[in-house]
Amino acid sequence: MMGWAARPSLPDPLPPCGTSAPVDVLGPASQLSLFGGFELRLADRKAVLPMHAQRVLAYLALRKMTGQDCGRQLLAERLWENSSPERSAASLRTALWRIRRAGPELLAGDGERVTLADHVEVDVDCFRRRAEALLSGAADCPPTNVRMLCTAAELLPGWDEDWLLLFREQVRLLRLHALEAVARRYCAQRLHPQAIDLILRVVAEEPLRESAHAILIEAHLGQGNAAEARRQYDVFAATLWRELELRPSAELRRRVGLPEFASTTRY
């Protein structure tokens, strides 16, 4: 990864970690969007940042989602891994200077650590909170939360960053788990059409995911459509064998009334 040109000796004082900006400066109107592409809005205006500053804000936002702040040395090494320690540190100072020029209260930290300020609203963090609430089963399934799961865009599309791969996978799995959890609750409430409509989205996205096919089969059986459940099983079994030469679980076979695997059958 190429290093970025740095401005030497730029000051970068930051408020202490955990402090928030005064409401009359930026307040909750500071919004950072990462789904579908990077966008930073401060109050009623869109802030324009160079790419190296965008990378710093995105990394800090995603790391904060896991409850972690970040040491400056680690941040510089992670984002400019192919540069020397001196050059990566200088590049980080330049990026922090650019961010402060756009919004003086976007960051918090000290000489060793830096974090995104608490008042900055991040769409990925909102997504995580709603998905975890649906997974916990402690609340109903508000249509807005379910719709958010269905329409979530890709995380920072077009960005080719090694550090982003893990975050993308975490978001992807969280979304799939939450959709399956909601579909199961619909089945338990005998809302089978809603469960089918929802879980078909997961099946379309992940055609080899047995847990999703199991929910879909359960919903068909709940409607009394045994033939549709068997058809769904056959489609899944054929796809699984064709792609991986694997068979569905014995539990799924039993659910559609099939015996244990025979030595002469493929799936």
CORCOR-V71922 format. One record per backbone hydrogen bond with DSSP energy under -1.0 kcal/mol. CO is the residue of the C=O (numbers start at 1). NH is the residue of the N-H. Records with the same first field share a line. If there is no record, write none. Layout:
# CORCOR-V71922
CO=NH  NH
This chain:
# CORCOR-V71922
15=109
16=19
22=25  26
26=29
27=30
30=121
31=41
32=123
33=39
34=37  156
39=33
40=47
41=31
42=45
45=42
50=54
51=55
52=56
53=57
54=58
55=59
56=60
57=61
58=62
59=63
60=64
61=65
63=68
64=67
70=114
71=75
72=76
73=77
74=78
75=79
76=80
80=83
84=88
85=89
86=90
87=91
88=92
89=93
90=94
91=95
92=96
93=97
94=98
95=99
96=100
97=101
98=102
99=103
103=106
106=117
108=115
112=72
113=110
114=70
115=108
117=120
121=32
122=126
123=127
124=128
125=129
126=130
127=131
128=132
129=133
130=134
131=135
132=136
142=146
143=147
144=148
145=149
146=150
147=151
154=36
156=159
162=165
164=168
165=169
166=170
167=171
168=172
169=173
170=174
171=175
172=176
173=177
174=178
175=179
176=180
177=181
178=182
179=183
180=184
181=185
182=186
183=187
184=188
185=189
186=191
187=190
191=195
192=196
193=197
194=198
195=199
196=200
198=201
199=203
200=204
201=205
202=206
206=209
209=213
210=214
211=215
212=216
213=217
214=218
215=219
216=220
217=221
218=222
219=223
220=225
221=224
224=226
225=229
226=230
227=231
228=232
229=233
230=234
231=235
232=236
233=237
234=238
235=239
236=240
237=241
238=242
239=243
240=244  246
241=245
249=253
250=254
251=255
252=256
253=258
254=257
262=265
